[in-house]
Structure formats: structure tokens, C-alpha cells
């Protein structure tokens, strides 16, 4: 009399429906990560490695388009010789890309 029967509860049909509703949204975020975020992180890592590898004598292009040869490298700045006797201090982050050796002579 005092003991009642225990019945197993069944899953409500609405719960499975909610998962299928959010699945496209979750997939969209996963695709966006691999299409947008991961390549940006890879580029940032490559840029940081390039900046850390700068040495005296490297030929570089700045973000502003100036071309020159690295004269001195400090922790945060790089001294670039843009013409004979003309040197400019720029932040390391302002270096766009290194150039192959001998590029300045061909310009």
C-alpha cells in the first residue's frame, strides 16, 4: 500500500528536437574557427617569428612602404638605413616583410 511502483522516465521528444536545432549553429562556429580564426593565428605566429629573426644586414619593407637595410635591432625598435647616411627608427611591428638579399641593389 505504501510502496508505489517506480517507472522509468522516457525522454521528452522536445529535448532531441532542441539538439537538432542547435547543431547547425554549432557547426557554423566550428567552420568559422577553421576558416577565419585559425589562419589568423597562424599568420600572427609567422609574423612574430619573422620579427624575432631580424638581424643586422637584412633588407626589409615597412608597413608604410619604405625599403631599407637593418642597421641595428633593439628589443622594440629597428634602425633601418633607407639611403646612404639616412637612418630611421621604426617599431619592430612596423616591419611588413623581409626581402631577398640584393633586392636593394636592383632597385
Order of alpha helices (4+ residues) and beta strands (2+ residues): alpha-alpha-beta-beta-beta-beta-beta-alpha
